[in-house]
């Protein structure tokens, strides 16, 4: 299972701001387009998934909790 805590820790370490599981990463401007690719690289390395370009959408990356859910579904084979 993807750890929301691991994702929040990565965001805090990389982007310099502590966030809660439901705090917006995108709307807040905390994570920009370059930051998304850094986050994707972290997710692929940490959780052993491959995130396709077409999967990089706000529905998957808006909050740390949404990212964790997306990764869990990827690992379960529910996402393409």
URBELVEN-V734411 format. One record per residue. OMEGA is omega in radians with two decimals (NA if undefined). Layout:
# URBELVEN-V734411
omega = <OMEGA | OMEGA>
This chain:
# URBELVEN-V734411
omega = <3.10 | -3.10 | 3.07 | -3.14 | 3.11 | -3.13 | 3.12 | 3.10 | 3.10 | -3.14 | 3.14 | -3.11 | -3.02 | -3.02 | 2.99 | 3.11 | 3.08 | 3.13 | 3.03 | -3.08 | -3.10 | 3.08 | -3.13 | 3.03 | -3.04 | -3.10 | -3.14 | -3.08 | -3.12 | 3.14 | 3.11 | -3.07 | 3.08 | 3.13 | 3.10 | -3.12 | 3.05 | 3.12 | 3.12 | 3.12 | 3.08 | -3.12 | 3.14 | -3.12 | -3.03 | -3.01 | 3.04 | 3.11 | 3.03 | 3.12 | 3.14 | -3.13 | -3.08 | 3.11 | -3.13 | -3.10 | -3.11 | -3.13 | -3.14 | -2.94 | -3.09 | -3.13 | 3.10 | 3.12 | 3.12 | 3.09 | -3.13 | 3.11 | 3.11 | -3.14 | 3.10 | 3.12 | 3.09 | -3.09 | 3.11 | 3.11 | -3.10 | 3.10 | 3.12 | NA>
